[in-house]
Amino acid sequence: MDPTYHYDIHFPSNMEPDKRYPTIFTLHGKGSNEKNMFGLVEPLADDFIIVGIRGNLTLGAG
């Protein structure tokens, strides 16, 4: 197993530098990756920092 985790971070498009934003961490299931999860939480993207994390267990095709 690789101990390194790949991730994808989305910041609010009109992020205010002095404002504190809550963060959502998304974890995918088998057959997906960290980029597929953003669509589920996209309606929250203006108010949250969203971090998608890929698990470190690589499964083959199928």
N, CA, C, O and CB atoms as a CASP TS submission, in Angstrom:
PFRMAT TS
TARGET T0000
AUTHOR 0000-0000-0000
METHOD Language model
MODEL 1
PARENT N/A
ATOM      1  N   MET     1       0.837  -1.183   0.000  1.00  0.00           N
ATOM      2  CA  MET     1       0.000   0.000   0.000  1.00  0.00           C
ATOM      3  C   MET     1       0.883   1.247   0.000  1.00  0.00           C
ATOM      4  O   MET     1       1.903   1.301   0.687  1.00  0.00           O
ATOM      5  CB  MET     1      -0.953  -0.003   1.217  1.00  0.00           C
ATOM      6  N   ASP     2       0.482   2.231  -0.768  1.00  0.00           N
ATOM      7  CA  ASP     2       1.196   3.506  -0.836  1.00  0.00           C
ATOM      8  C   ASP     2       0.646   4.427   0.257  1.00  0.00           C
ATOM      9  O   ASP     2      -0.557   4.684   0.279  1.00  0.00           O
ATOM     10  CB  ASP     2       1.050   4.165  -2.257  1.00  0.00           C
ATOM     11  N   PRO     3       1.490   4.929   1.162  1.00  0.00           N
ATOM     12  CA  PRO     3       0.988   5.781   2.254  1.00  0.00           C
ATOM     13  C   PRO     3       0.643   7.208   1.820  1.00  0.00           C
ATOM     14  O   PRO     3       0.149   7.997   2.625  1.00  0.00           O
ATOM     15  CB  PRO     3       2.012   5.841   3.355  1.00  0.00           C
ATOM     16  N   THR     4       0.900   7.541   0.554  1.00  0.00           N
ATOM     17  CA  THR     4       0.612   8.887   0.054  1.00  0.00           C
ATOM     18  C   THR     4      -0.841   8.979  -0.415  1.00  0.00           C
ATOM     19  O   THR     4      -1.341   8.081  -1.092  1.00  0.00           O
ATOM     20  CB  THR     4       1.575   9.258  -1.102  1.00  0.00           C
ATOM     21  N   TYR     5      -1.501  10.053  -0.054  1.00  0.00           N
ATOM     22  CA  TYR     5      -2.890  10.271  -0.476  1.00  0.00           C
ATOM     23  C   TYR     5      -2.935  11.387  -1.509  1.00  0.00           C
ATOM     24  O   TYR     5      -2.398  12.471  -1.279  1.00  0.00           O
ATOM     25  CB  TYR     5      -3.797  10.615   0.740  1.00  0.00           C
ATOM     26  N   HIS     6      -3.573  11.128  -2.641  1.00  0.00           N
ATOM     27  CA  HIS     6      -3.802  12.160  -3.643  1.00  0.00           C
ATOM     28  C   HIS     6      -5.051  12.926  -3.230  1.00  0.00           C
ATOM     29  O   HIS     6      -5.963  12.359  -2.627  1.00  0.00           O
ATOM     30  CB  HIS     6      -3.953  11.548  -5.085  1.00  0.00           C
ATOM     31  N   TYR     7      -5.090  14.197  -3.549  1.00  0.00           N
ATOM     32  CA  TYR     7      -6.235  15.003  -3.153  1.00  0.00           C
ATOM     33  C   TYR     7      -6.489  16.112  -4.158  1.00  0.00           C
ATOM     34  O   TYR     7      -5.625  16.442  -4.970  1.00  0.00           O
ATOM     35  CB  TYR     7      -6.020  15.590  -1.764  1.00  0.00           C
ATOM     36  N   ASP     8      -7.660  16.673  -4.096  1.00  0.00           N
ATOM     37  CA  ASP     8      -8.099  17.755  -4.974  1.00  0.00           C
ATOM     38  C   ASP     8      -8.804  18.776  -4.086  1.00  0.00           C
ATOM     39  O   ASP     8      -9.740  18.429  -3.367  1.00  0.00           O
ATOM     40  CB  ASP     8      -9.048  17.229  -6.135  1.00  0.00           C
ATOM     41  N   ILE     9      -8.364  20.029  -4.132  1.00  0.00           N
ATOM     42  CA  ILE     9      -8.944  21.071  -3.278  1.00  0.00           C
ATOM     43  C   ILE     9      -9.646  22.116  -4.138  1.00  0.00           C
ATOM     44  O   ILE     9      -9.086  22.604  -5.119  1.00  0.00           O
ATOM     45  CB  ILE     9      -7.852  21.739  -2.401  1.00  0.00           C
ATOM     46  N   HIS    10     -10.876  22.452  -3.762  1.00  0.00           N
ATOM     47  CA  HIS    10     -11.642  23.509  -4.419  1.00  0.00           C
ATOM     48  C   HIS    10     -11.911  24.609  -3.391  1.00  0.00           C
ATOM     49  O   HIS    10     -12.474  24.362  -2.325  1.00  0.00           O
ATOM     50  CB  HIS    10     -12.987  22.953  -5.022  1.00  0.00           C
ATOM     51  N   PHE    11     -11.499  25.815  -3.736  1.00  0.00           N
ATOM     52  CA  PHE    11     -11.754  26.983  -2.888  1.00  0.00           C
ATOM     53  C   PHE    11     -12.942  27.754  -3.454  1.00  0.00           C
ATOM     54  O   PHE    11     -13.175  27.708  -4.662  1.00  0.00           O
ATOM     55  CB  PHE    11     -10.490  27.900  -2.795  1.00  0.00           C
ATOM     56  N   PRO    12     -13.703  28.466  -2.611  1.00  0.00           N
ATOM     57  CA  PRO    12     -14.795  29.292  -3.127  1.00  0.00           C
ATOM     58  C   PRO    12     -14.274  30.275  -4.181  1.00  0.00           C
ATOM     59  O   PRO    12     -13.211  30.869  -3.999  1.00  0.00           O
ATOM     60  CB  PRO    12     -15.486  30.056  -1.974  1.00  0.00           C
ATOM     61  N   SER    13     -15.005  30.447  -5.264  1.00  0.00           N
ATOM     62  CA  SER    13     -14.539  31.295  -6.363  1.00  0.00           C
ATOM     63  C   SER    13     -14.374  32.755  -5.954  1.00  0.00           C
ATOM     64  O   SER    13     -13.486  33.437  -6.466  1.00  0.00           O
ATOM     65  CB  SER    13     -15.501  31.204  -7.523  1.00  0.00           C
ATOM     66  N   ASN    14     -15.202  33.242  -5.053  1.00  0.00           N
ATOM     67  CA  ASN    14     -15.094  34.628  -4.578  1.00  0.00           C
ATOM     68  C   ASN    14     -14.632  34.638  -3.126  1.00  0.00           C
ATOM     69  O   ASN    14     -15.216  35.315  -2.280  1.00  0.00           O
ATOM     70  CB  ASN    14     -16.452  35.375  -4.722  1.00  0.00           C
ATOM     71  N   MET    15     -13.592  33.888  -2.854  1.00  0.00           N
ATOM     72  CA  MET    15     -13.105  33.730  -1.488  1.00  0.00           C
ATOM     73  C   MET    15     -12.611  35.066  -0.924  1.00  0.00           C
ATOM     74  O   MET    15     -11.811  35.765  -1.546  1.00  0.00           O
ATOM     75  CB  MET    15     -11.980  32.685  -1.442  1.00  0.00           C
ATOM     76  N   GLU    16     -13.104  35.395   0.255  1.00  0.00           N
ATOM     77  CA  GLU    16     -12.688  36.620   0.938  1.00  0.00           C
ATOM     78  C   GLU    16     -11.488  36.291   1.825  1.00  0.00           C
ATOM     79  O   GLU    16     -11.559  35.358   2.624  1.00  0.00           O
ATOM     80  CB  GLU    16     -13.865  37.231   1.782  1.00  0.00           C
ATOM     81  N   PRO    17     -10.381  37.042   1.702  1.00  0.00           N
ATOM     82  CA  PRO    17      -9.146  36.690   2.416  1.00  0.00           C
ATOM     83  C   PRO    17      -9.260  36.671   3.939  1.00  0.00           C
ATOM     84  O   PRO    17      -8.556  35.898   4.588  1.00  0.00           O
ATOM     85  CB  PRO    17      -8.078  37.643   2.035  1.00  0.00           C
ATOM     86  N   ASP    18     -10.115  37.487   4.521  1.00  0.00           N
ATOM     87  CA  ASP    18     -10.207  37.550   5.981  1.00  0.00           C
ATOM     88  C   ASP    18     -11.339  36.698   6.560  1.00  0.00           C
ATOM     89  O   ASP    18     -11.534  36.665   7.775  1.00  0.00           O
ATOM     90  CB  ASP    18     -10.393  38.977   6.410  1.00  0.00           C
ATOM     91  N   LYS    19     -12.070  36.022   5.705  1.00  0.00           N
ATOM     92  CA  LYS    19     -13.188  35.199   6.166  1.00  0.00           C
ATOM     93  C   LYS    19     -12.708  33.765   6.413  1.00  0.00           C
ATOM     94  O   LYS    19     -11.876  33.240   5.673  1.00  0.00           O
ATOM     95  CB  LYS    19     -14.351  35.217   5.130  1.00  0.00           C
ATOM     96  N   ARG    20     -13.244  33.147   7.458  1.00  0.00           N
ATOM     97  CA  ARG    20     -12.951  31.739   7.736  1.00  0.00           C
ATOM     98  C   ARG    20     -14.026  30.881   7.103  1.00  0.00           C
ATOM     99  O   ARG    20     -15.216  31.162   7.241  1.00  0.00           O
ATOM    100  CB  ARG    20     -12.863  31.470   9.265  1.00  0.00           C
ATOM    101  N   TYR    21     -13.612  29.837   6.409  1.00  0.00           N
ATOM    102  CA  TYR    21     -14.540  28.953   5.709  1.00  0.00           C
ATOM    103  C   TYR    21     -14.519  27.558   6.323  1.00  0.00           C
ATOM    104  O   TYR    21     -13.446  27.040   6.631  1.00  0.00           O
ATOM    105  CB  TYR    21     -14.193  28.881   4.213  1.00  0.00           C
ATOM    106  N   PRO    22     -15.686  26.940   6.507  1.00  0.00           N
ATOM    107  CA  PRO    22     -15.702  25.536   6.931  1.00  0.00           C
ATOM    108  C   PRO    22     -15.194  24.670   5.780  1.00  0.00           C
ATOM    109  O   PRO    22     -15.218  25.083   4.621  1.00  0.00           O
ATOM    110  CB  PRO    22     -17.142  25.091   7.372  1.00  0.00           C
ATOM    111  N   THR    23     -14.741  23.479   6.112  1.00  0.00           N
ATOM    112  CA  THR    23     -14.181  22.567   5.114  1.00  0.00           C
ATOM    113  C   THR    23     -14.961  21.266   5.085  1.00  0.00           C
ATOM    114  O   THR    23     -15.322  20.713   6.124  1.00  0.00           O
ATOM    115  CB  THR    23     -12.699  22.289   5.402  1.00  0.00           C
ATOM    116  N   ILE    24     -15.215  20.790   3.868  1.00  0.00           N
ATOM    117  CA  ILE    24     -15.854  19.490   3.664  1.00  0.00           C
ATOM    118  C   ILE    24     -14.799  18.553   3.079  1.00  0.00           C
ATOM    119  O   ILE    24     -14.133  18.898   2.103  1.00  0.00           O
ATOM    120  CB  ILE    24     -17.119  19.601   2.718  1.00  0.00           C
ATOM    121  N   PHE    25     -14.648  17.376   3.671  1.00  0.00           N
ATOM    122  CA  PHE    25     -13.755  16.347   3.145  1.00  0.00           C
ATOM    123  C   PHE    25     -14.624  15.263   2.521  1.00  0.00           C
ATOM    124  O   PHE    25     -15.489  14.692   3.186  1.00  0.00           O
ATOM    125  CB  PHE    25     -12.820  15.758   4.268  1.00  0.00           C
ATOM    126  N   THR    26     -14.389  14.981   1.231  1.00  0.00           N
ATOM    127  CA  THR    26     -15.155  13.933   0.562  1.00  0.00           C
ATOM    128  C   THR    26     -14.275  12.705   0.380  1.00  0.00           C
ATOM    129  O   THR    26     -13.098  12.811   0.034  1.00  0.00           O
ATOM    130  CB  THR    26     -15.697  14.426  -0.805  1.00  0.00           C
ATOM    131  N   LEU    27     -14.864  11.546   0.617  1.00  0.00           N
ATOM    132  CA  LEU    27     -14.180  10.268   0.459  1.00  0.00           C
ATOM    133  C   LEU    27     -15.001   9.407  -0.491  1.00  0.00           C
ATOM    134  O   LEU    27     -16.200   9.227  -0.283  1.00  0.00           O
ATOM    135  CB  LEU    27     -13.977   9.554   1.837  1.00  0.00           C
ATOM    136  N   HIS    28     -14.381   8.886  -1.510  1.00  0.00           N
ATOM    137  CA  HIS    28     -15.105   8.118  -2.517  1.00  0.00           C
ATOM    138  C   HIS    28     -15.126   6.638  -2.163  1.00  0.00           C
ATOM    139  O   HIS    28     -14.419   6.181  -1.266  1.00  0.00           O
ATOM    140  CB  HIS    28     -14.479   8.320  -3.895  1.00  0.00           C
ATOM    141  N   GLY    29     -15.938   5.920  -2.877  1.00  0.00           N
ATOM    142  CA  GLY    29     -15.999   4.466  -2.716  1.00  0.00           C
ATOM    143  C   GLY    29     -15.280   3.772  -3.863  1.00  0.00           C
ATOM    144  O   GLY    29     -14.619   4.419  -4.676  1.00  0.00           O
ATOM    145  N   LYS    30     -15.410   2.494  -3.921  1.00  0.00           N
ATOM    146  CA  LYS    30     -14.776   1.679  -4.953  1.00  0.00           C
ATOM    147  C   LYS    30     -15.294   2.078  -6.335  1.00  0.00           C
ATOM    148  O   LYS    30     -16.491   2.286  -6.528  1.00  0.00           O
ATOM    149  CB  LYS    30     -15.032   0.179  -4.694  1.00  0.00           C
ATOM    150  N   GLY    31     -14.376   2.178  -7.282  1.00  0.00           N
ATOM    151  CA  GLY    31     -14.758   2.497  -8.662  1.00  0.00           C
ATOM    152  C   GLY    31     -14.823   3.977  -8.953  1.00  0.00           C
ATOM    153  O   GLY    31     -15.411   4.373  -9.959  1.00  0.00           O
ATOM    154  N   SER    32     -14.249   4.797  -8.120  1.00  0.00           N
ATOM    155  CA  SER    32     -14.302   6.251  -8.302  1.00  0.00           C
ATOM    156  C   SER    32     -12.958   6.836  -7.901  1.00  0.00           C
ATOM    157  O   SER    32     -12.024   6.105  -7.574  1.00  0.00           O
ATOM    158  CB  SER    32     -15.460   6.890  -7.467  1.00  0.00           C
ATOM    159  N   ASN    33     -12.869   8.154  -7.928  1.00  0.00           N
ATOM    160  CA  ASN    33     -11.689   8.834  -7.408  1.00  0.00           C
ATOM    161  C   ASN    33     -12.095  10.169  -6.815  1.00  0.00           C
ATOM    162  O   ASN    33     -13.271  10.533  -6.825  1.00  0.00           O
ATOM    163  CB  ASN    33     -10.629   9.029  -8.512  1.00  0.00           C
ATOM    164  N   GLU    34     -11.116  10.897  -6.298  1.00  0.00           N
ATOM    165  CA  GLU    34     -11.414  12.134  -5.569  1.00  0.00           C
ATOM    166  C   GLU    34     -12.074  13.204  -6.428  1.00  0.00           C
ATOM    167  O   GLU    34     -12.788  14.054  -5.896  1.00  0.00           O
ATOM    168  CB  GLU    34     -10.153  12.688  -4.980  1.00  0.00           C
ATOM    169  N   LYS    35     -11.857  13.187  -7.739  1.00  0.00           N
ATOM    170  CA  LYS    35     -12.440  14.212  -8.613  1.00  0.00           C
ATOM    171  C   LYS    35     -13.929  13.981  -8.862  1.00  0.00           C
ATOM    172  O   LYS    35     -14.654  14.938  -9.138  1.00  0.00           O
ATOM    173  CB  LYS    35     -11.699  14.245  -9.944  1.00  0.00           C
ATOM    174  N   ASN    36     -14.400  12.752  -8.773  1.00  0.00           N
ATOM    175  CA  ASN    36     -15.815  12.448  -9.009  1.00  0.00           C
ATOM    176  C   ASN    36     -16.730  12.941  -7.903  1.00  0.00           C
ATOM    177  O   ASN    36     -17.933  13.080  -8.119  1.00  0.00           O
ATOM    178  CB  ASN    36     -15.997  10.971  -9.171  1.00  0.00           C
ATOM    179  N   MET    37     -16.202  13.201  -6.757  1.00  0.00           N
ATOM    180  CA  MET    37     -17.029  13.570  -5.613  1.00  0.00           C
ATOM    181  C   MET    37     -17.458  15.040  -5.628  1.00  0.00           C
ATOM    182  O   MET    37     -18.439  15.403  -4.979  1.00  0.00           O
ATOM    183  CB  MET    37     -16.283  13.278  -4.340  1.00  0.00           C
ATOM    184  N   PHE    38     -16.739  15.874  -6.354  1.00  0.00           N
ATOM    185  CA  PHE    38     -17.045  17.298  -6.328  1.00  0.00           C
ATOM    186  C   PHE    38     -18.467  17.597  -6.791  1.00  0.00           C
ATOM    187  O   PHE    38     -19.112  18.496  -6.251  1.00  0.00           O
ATOM    188  CB  PHE    38     -16.062  18.049  -7.188  1.00  0.00           C
ATOM    189  N   GLY    39     -18.959  16.868  -7.770  1.00  0.00           N
ATOM    190  CA  GLY    39     -20.318  17.089  -8.269  1.00  0.00           C
ATOM    191  C   GLY    39     -21.386  16.963  -7.194  1.00  0.00           C
ATOM    192  O   GLY    39     -22.419  17.628  -7.267  1.00  0.00           O
ATOM    193  N   LEU    40     -21.150  16.124  -6.203  1.00  0.00           N
ATOM    194  CA  LEU    40     -22.127  15.925  -5.130  1.00  0.00           C
ATOM    195  C   LEU    40     -22.224  17.127  -4.191  1.00  0.00           C
ATOM    196  O   LEU    40     -23.285  17.389  -3.623  1.00  0.00           O
ATOM    197  CB  LEU    40     -21.769  14.688  -4.332  1.00  0.00           C
ATOM    198  N   VAL    41     -21.141  17.845  -4.029  1.00  0.00           N
ATOM    199  CA  VAL    41     -21.121  18.967  -3.083  1.00  0.00           C
ATOM    200  C   VAL    41     -20.957  20.317  -3.780  1.00  0.00           C
ATOM    201  O   VAL    41     -20.789  21.341  -3.119  1.00  0.00           O
ATOM    202  CB  VAL    41     -19.997  18.777  -2.076  1.00  0.00           C
ATOM    203  N   GLU    42     -21.006  20.320  -5.101  1.00  0.00           N
ATOM    204  CA  GLU    42     -20.838  21.558  -5.871  1.00  0.00           C
ATOM    205  C   GLU    42     -21.780  22.684  -5.450  1.00  0.00           C
ATOM    206  O   GLU    42     -21.360  23.841  -5.455  1.00  0.00           O
ATOM    207  CB  GLU    42     -21.041  21.271  -7.326  1.00  0.00           C
ATOM    208  N   PRO    43     -23.049  22.400  -5.082  1.00  0.00           N
ATOM    209  CA  PRO    43     -23.920  23.493  -4.635  1.00  0.00           C
ATOM    210  C   PRO    43     -23.398  24.215  -3.383  1.00  0.00           C
ATOM    211  O   PRO    43     -23.833  25.328  -3.086  1.00  0.00           O
ATOM    212  CB  PRO    43     -25.307  22.951  -4.359  1.00  0.00           C
ATOM    213  N   LEU    44     -22.490  23.601  -2.666  1.00  0.00           N
ATOM    214  CA  LEU    44     -21.928  24.204  -1.449  1.00  0.00           C
ATOM    215  C   LEU    44     -20.609  24.927  -1.709  1.00  0.00           C
ATOM    216  O   LEU    44     -20.018  25.489  -0.787  1.00  0.00           O
ATOM    217  CB  LEU    44     -21.718  23.135  -0.391  1.00  0.00           C
ATOM    218  N   ALA    45     -20.148  24.917  -2.948  1.00  0.00           N
ATOM    219  CA  ALA    45     -18.802  25.385  -3.284  1.00  0.00           C
ATOM    220  C   ALA    45     -18.556  26.870  -3.000  1.00  0.00           C
ATOM    221  O   ALA    45     -17.403  27.266  -2.833  1.00  0.00           O
ATOM    222  CB  ALA    45     -18.537  25.119  -4.725  1.00  0.00           C
ATOM    223  N   ASP    46     -19.586  27.691  -2.942  1.00  0.00           N
ATOM    224  CA  ASP    46     -19.383  29.117  -2.672  1.00  0.00           C
ATOM    225  C   ASP    46     -19.173  29.406  -1.188  1.00  0.00           C
ATOM    226  O   ASP    46     -18.693  30.481  -0.828  1.00  0.00           O
ATOM    227  CB  ASP    46     -20.569  29.913  -3.180  1.00  0.00           C
ATOM    228  N   ASP    47     -19.529  28.458  -0.331  1.00  0.00           N
ATOM    229  CA  ASP    47     -19.477  28.698   1.111  1.00  0.00           C
ATOM    230  C   ASP    47     -18.513  27.792   1.871  1.00  0.00           C
ATOM    231  O   ASP    47     -18.304  27.975   3.070  1.00  0.00           O
ATOM    232  CB  ASP    47     -20.837  28.538   1.682  1.00  0.00           C
ATOM    233  N   PHE    48     -17.919  26.808   1.175  1.00  0.00           N
ATOM    234  CA  PHE    48     -17.052  25.836   1.827  1.00  0.00           C
ATOM    235  C   PHE    48     -15.763  25.631   1.035  1.00  0.00           C
ATOM    236  O   PHE    48     -15.745  25.824  -0.180  1.00  0.00           O
ATOM    237  CB  PHE    48     -17.782  24.505   1.999  1.00  0.00           C
ATOM    238  N   ILE    49     -14.706  25.247   1.705  1.00  0.00           N
ATOM    239  CA  ILE    49     -13.525  24.695   1.063  1.00  0.00           C
ATOM    240  C   ILE    49     -13.798  23.193   0.968  1.00  0.00           C
ATOM    241  O   ILE    49     -14.185  22.565   1.953  1.00  0.00           O
ATOM    242  CB  ILE    49     -12.174  25.026   1.870  1.00  0.00           C
ATOM    243  N   ILE    50     -13.595  22.624  -0.215  1.00  0.00           N
ATOM    244  CA  ILE    50     -13.919  21.221  -0.426  1.00  0.00           C
ATOM    245  C   ILE    50     -12.644  20.457  -0.781  1.00  0.00           C
ATOM    246  O   ILE    50     -11.931  20.814  -1.718  1.00  0.00           O
ATOM    247  CB  ILE    50     -14.987  21.061  -1.540  1.00  0.00           C
ATOM    248  N   VAL    51     -12.374  19.407  -0.020  1.00  0.00           N
ATOM    249  CA  VAL    51     -11.180  18.591  -0.234  1.00  0.00           C
ATOM    250  C   VAL    51     -11.624  17.172  -0.569  1.00  0.00           C
ATOM    251  O   VAL    51     -12.271  16.508   0.240  1.00  0.00           O
ATOM    252  CB  VAL    51     -10.243  18.605   1.024  1.00  0.00           C
ATOM    253  N   GLY    52     -11.272  16.716  -1.767  1.00  0.00           N
ATOM    254  CA  GLY    52     -11.536  15.334  -2.167  1.00  0.00           C
ATOM    255  C   GLY    52     -10.272  14.513  -1.953  1.00  0.00           C
ATOM    256  O   GLY    52      -9.195  14.903  -2.404  1.00  0.00           O
ATOM    257  N   ILE    53     -10.393  13.393  -1.275  1.00  0.00           N
ATOM    258  CA  ILE    53      -9.237  12.568  -0.942  1.00  0.00           C
ATOM    259  C   ILE    53      -9.389  11.191  -1.569  1.00  0.00           C
ATOM    260  O   ILE    53     -10.432  10.547  -1.453  1.00  0.00           O
ATOM    261  CB  ILE    53      -9.066  12.452   0.586  1.00  0.00           C
ATOM    262  N   ARG    54      -8.320  10.752  -2.239  1.00  0.00           N
ATOM    263  CA  ARG    54      -8.299   9.408  -2.823  1.00  0.00           C
ATOM    264  C   ARG    54      -7.711   8.435  -1.821  1.00  0.00           C
ATOM    265  O   ARG    54      -6.691   8.723  -1.196  1.00  0.00           O
ATOM    266  CB  ARG    54      -7.489   9.384  -4.145  1.00  0.00           C
ATOM    267  N   GLY    55      -8.344   7.295  -1.667  1.00  0.00           N
ATOM    268  CA  GLY    55      -7.803   6.263  -0.779  1.00  0.00           C
ATOM    269  C   GLY    55      -6.484   5.722  -1.308  1.00  0.00           C
ATOM    270  O   GLY    55      -6.157   5.910  -2.480  1.00  0.00           O
ATOM    271  N   ASN    56      -5.743   5.062  -0.464  1.00  0.00           N
ATOM    272  CA  ASN    56      -4.424   4.569  -0.873  1.00  0.00           C
ATOM    273  C   ASN    56      -4.420   3.092  -1.256  1.00  0.00           C
ATOM    274  O   ASN    56      -3.349   2.499  -1.389  1.00  0.00           O
ATOM    275  CB  ASN    56      -3.434   4.795   0.235  1.00  0.00           C
ATOM    276  N   LEU    57      -5.584   2.489  -1.434  1.00  0.00           N
ATOM    277  CA  LEU    57      -5.663   1.106  -1.873  1.00  0.00           C
ATOM    278  C   LEU    57      -6.055   1.089  -3.339  1.00  0.00           C
ATOM    279  O   LEU    57      -7.202   1.377  -3.683  1.00  0.00           O
ATOM    280  CB  LEU    57      -6.673   0.297  -1.015  1.00  0.00           C
ATOM    281  N   THR    58      -5.112   0.755  -4.201  1.00  0.00           N
ATOM    282  CA  THR    58      -5.361   0.734  -5.637  1.00  0.00           C
ATOM    283  C   THR    58      -5.950  -0.604  -6.038  1.00  0.00           C
ATOM    284  O   THR    58      -5.400  -1.658  -5.718  1.00  0.00           O
ATOM    285  CB  THR    58      -4.068   1.011  -6.423  1.00  0.00           C
ATOM    286  N   LEU    59      -7.071  -0.557  -6.739  1.00  0.00           N
ATOM    287  CA  LEU    59      -7.705  -1.762  -7.244  1.00  0.00           C
ATOM    288  C   LEU    59      -7.581  -1.789  -8.760  1.00  0.00           C
ATOM    289  O   LEU    59      -7.591  -0.739  -9.402  1.00  0.00           O
ATOM    290  CB  LEU    59      -9.188  -1.835  -6.807  1.00  0.00           C
ATOM    291  N   GLY    60      -7.466  -2.959  -9.327  1.00  0.00           N
ATOM    292  CA  GLY    60      -7.368  -3.076 -10.771  1.00  0.00           C
ATOM    293  C   GLY    60      -8.694  -2.807 -11.448  1.00  0.00           C
ATOM    294  O   GLY    60      -9.706  -2.561 -10.791  1.00  0.00           O
ATOM    295  N   ALA    61      -8.678  -2.854 -12.767  1.00  0.00           N
ATOM    296  CA  ALA    61      -9.896  -2.619 -13.550  1.00  0.00           C
ATOM    297  C   ALA    61     -10.922  -3.716 -13.284  1.00  0.00           C
ATOM    298  O   ALA    61     -10.580  -4.858 -12.977  1.00  0.00           O
ATOM    299  CB  ALA    61      -9.569  -2.548 -15.057  1.00  0.00           C
ATOM    300  N   GLY    62     -12.195  -3.330 -13.412  1.00  0.00           N
ATOM    301  CA  GLY    62     -13.249  -4.328 -13.321  1.00  0.00           C
ATOM    302  C   GLY    62     -13.984  -4.361 -12.011  1.00  0.00           C
ATOM    303  O   GLY    62     -14.894  -5.171 -11.834  1.00  0.00           O
TER
END
